[in-house]
Amino acid sequence: MVQAVVGANWGDEGKGKITDMLAEKADIIVRFQGGANAGHTIVNNYGKFALHTLPSGVFYDHTTSIIGNGVALNIPVLFNEVKSITDKGVPMPKILVSDRAQMVMPYHVLFDAYEEERLAGKSFGSTKSGIAPFYSDKYAKIGFQVSELFDDEAALRDKIERVIASKNVLLEYLYKKPLLTVDEVYNTLMEYKEMVAPFVCDVSAYLYNAIKEGKHILLEGQLGSMKDPDHGIYPMVTSSSTLAAYGAIGAGIPPYEIKQIVTVCKAYSSAVGAGEFVSEIFGEEADELRRRGGDGGEFGATTGRPRRMGWFDCVASKYGCRIQGTTDVAFTVLDVLGYLDEIPVCVGYDIDGEVTTDFPTTAKLKKAKPVYKVLPGWKQDIRGIKKYEDLPENCRKYIEFIEEQIGFPITMVSNGPKRSDIIYRGFNN
């Protein structure tokens, strides 16, 4: 069986916890897209971790963690991350890296920073992890696949020379920064080769055999529907598809093998980075929600930036779940809202005087104003509750109202940061 865990919104929905939890019954966890530009926060018996490239199932000794071909692989970041968890007593995970994965180069990170600096106030809010330049090179066919590390030296040097010729034109004339050399890039790639060689694998063949053997495979996505370059709030999006459908491509499996798509929604909204965010709130109201949010507050797992805060957005979430092909919704951080007397929920967008519940394209989204329905709070700490019927009545009404609005079944409710803080509502695992 293949399950996918993806985000309904802007990222930061709590996918790491859900993946970590579902990984208990999984054999293989595959990270299928994105790079180290976003993180998944995990709280378990070993402590609290922010993972950026490693799949969120690395804490189990029975699982194999795979970096799929769709990932923007920053090799030093990956191995620093491995060291960061093993230093805290986590056993060395079994890791496989696709031979078709492409590598984030040091110059990708530099170009990301240089471009943000050049754009100044019109920047895209990049995490400066090299992601956009990486994917730009991948689709311009001048990126480096892991498999090329094992090519002969002359062929690799020849390609480096061709690639950096165009890079150096930009460095010299657009950014006015130091130029790249063939030796510098080649030596970096040889360092990467030494680090990654023991883990390289034909991942699509490995997964093909695993599926035939009936293994339980978990696909883990990064960010959420709103950050997809086709279906999100373009251009304030990421550079790889954040949708479950891309899991088949980014892992190298047939699309019909994905049987369950768990789409993670927060009980309120948050986002890191620029872009349209209709239900966003500000000032003390936002500060209070940010302070109470998550486990230790709402701050980006990669950047540490304070997240932008908002009330639950039914319009964006309904669309985000639809575009993912959701079979199950995991509803997270519900416990955070226990301090509120009343909880606004965005149920529609007012665009030029007309109210819609359909998520529009970015140009119309810029004009959208939230239409709220205010629900009564439950004014109670719900951590530790294990059964749905034991939740306060107003808490259940909040869940059921949102379920009706988005049109997809909420089968898991997370009421705390720990792996065990979960309430099942008919989830079939």
Steps between C-alpha positions, in 0.01 A plus 500: 500500500619852419384797708587865436517770768467850359395851604171675420619856539822704516716239671560484877184291547659236723585241231814392686305377801245317285774334291694406812183349647399306185860381454455267797313263264705580189797314353628779276467880516578700186564872485388576142550873434640829628824568677631627830301823466225387736494282808289247684498522880487166686458444875566146622678303771840615372411869526391775262640509146467722193558286190567666165595221257473173692157335487305530825510123561874482575440444872381141454758223465272287278466759221702589193520874425528595135601823330306483174602627159265800535694643795738795478784319676743712697746227599684680786166609649371141485802357680515780757137415572585131543775600744263733688259215578761230572677741737178501705493122529286412198633179337655550157206477257506286189519753216482457124559784251367484145770490236272731299473767771662829407733693727471849638836661429663767718456746213122437504490627858710803403284583197188475717641755745635726224163510322306577818751780568458633145119492516501668843141601586359296210658172612310169530579445867741216424663303779823540297551124491573497127169339402386723212845510333526122548169422329573760234820312415325163517247599237759687294682162498819634657460342843711217640343161578648284774577238234735746324732493802596153386568605139857533370695808599538644150126490428416660835759775462375573147144542627613722790685724256188540284273566798713759675561698181143635516509528880809718486337741255224559757746521787717754322245724332172465692606433858862625491616210719806267493513250211489119514786273393491145358733369771289648779177342371665167414660472846165573664337223297773254599435582867131434440581171326694374802214593736212354302660192333393243768134601470443528123232271359268452201205612711226441243610136459523463880147635546363291211618186677378628838150557359499148351597364844207685663712746698334799667643816339448856620559797268583824680448837335630842595298823533137493379251557217526881510873475422462279193643675190196407285210504744624731776529875553739549208757659493536481881544125482775243528677350198382137511151354509367463855214271394455131579478425128862607469590234756483244221749699292728610784528145636485311169187289554178452296235761591230236551697354793421802723192372683464748785569875508515648848476877469604693808305812605567723799206598722603860423721638223868591485754573230867586463604721210326742270174451310124537525350389832135610521421405862823653640477679834733758651606672820433361845242252368764346273775521765288311751420220254865484390624475861259220582530320167687181419743372759685805622339748261449552131844555353639348180685170556764599243524879527379569854289778346174577683217346302219715367181408683135475400170334575402174331430559132229265367532633143875437475477170689214361290697582186827373650341166593330467160817563304686244713240227436439466874366179649561600864552833677730516803394802708792627710576736795135510604609526865648846434155658458382410852563854631244671274144600592408520134677368190456669160504271196540633146212349300513712184687769308344834412644602161365830363178458699434139399553218749656177374601174663717401203872576525594751227815568300759732651385823329150460649640373828674834551155666520343241730372593845412228752139423587490361854265284700572516873472176696496465881824383661528216749726673754666179609832315473437198277847344517494143623152423363509177298140455384312732269180485706695622806584832333292801617179545301607833348831344397320220316267755341804697377648186338169397346426851368837513325459145368167600345648819351802333337314186391768247598499263801706602804613157617784607732509778757831601656464651847863543605858486369584143598469197276234362736287818499261382231129416484382268222159550334456206264853514357586179318874429527 
